[in-house]
Amino acid sequence: MAAPGMIILPIMMEHLERYPFMQRIKFLHAPLQVMLVGCFLIFMVPAACSLFPQRCSMKVSKLEPELRDSITAKPLCWSVMSWKTTCSCKN
């Protein structure tokens, strides 16, 4: 997720430091780099999470009480494809 910022930012700064206006504002290089890294992260973290979906499982007993109660109150029924929260089969 952070790779584009770590790879592209030094190249960008190297190119920008050649310009005279960047040579005059050397005290703003660090804040500019922090701002650019923030922009990279704002856009790259959602993109990376969409490319590499997160899959994990958790026990129902470890959930918050309200959520756990709402899940356990609904009967579960095994379907051919997946678990369904509404049960149309007979128990």
N, C-alpha and C positions, 0 to 999 in steps of 0.2 A: 504494500500500500504506500509506503514511503519512498519506494525506489524512484519514481519519476521526479520527485522533488530533490532527492539526493543526487540524481544523475544530471538532470536538466538545469537545475539552479546554478551550479558552479559554471556551467557553460554559458548560461545567460549573463551571469555577473562578469565573467571574463570579457564577454563581448561588450557589455554596457560600460565597463571601466575604461574603455578606449575613448569614449566621448568626453569632451571638455566639461560638460555640465556635471558629469559624475565625478570628475577629478576635483571639482570645486566643493562638492558636498560629501567628502569622505566620512564625516561624522554621521551621516545618514545611511551608510552602507549596511550596518547591522540591523537597524529597524526595517529597512527595505527587504533584507533577506528574510527576516522573521515574518513579515507580511506576505512575501511570496510563498514561503513554506506553508503558511496558513491557507493561502488560496489553493495551493496544490492539494493539501489534505482535505479541504472542503469538497473538492471535486473528485479526488481519487479514492477516498475511503468508500463512498457509496458505490462507485464503479467497481472497485475490487470486491466489495461484499456481494454485488450482483453477479460478478463473474464466478466467484467461488462461494456458493451458498453455504451457510453455517448449518450443520446438522448435529443435533445433540438430543439426548433423551434425559428425562428427569422423572423420578418417582413422584407419584401423586401425593404421597405423604409429606414431601418436602415443600409443597406449594403453600401459599397463604391460605388461611382457614376459609375465607369467603370463596375463593376460587376452587379450592378442594371440595367444598360442600356442593358447589354448583355442578362440578364434574361428576361427583359420586351420586348426585340425585338423579341424573339422567341414566336410563338403562342403556347399556351398550349391546350391540348385536353384531356378530361377525358377518360381514358381507363377503362376496367373492373377491372384491377389490380392496376394501379397507374397512376400518371400524366406522360405524355410523352412530350418531348420538340419538337418533330416533329409531326405535325398534319396531319393525313390522312383523317380526317372527314371534312364534309362541315359545315361552320359556318352559 
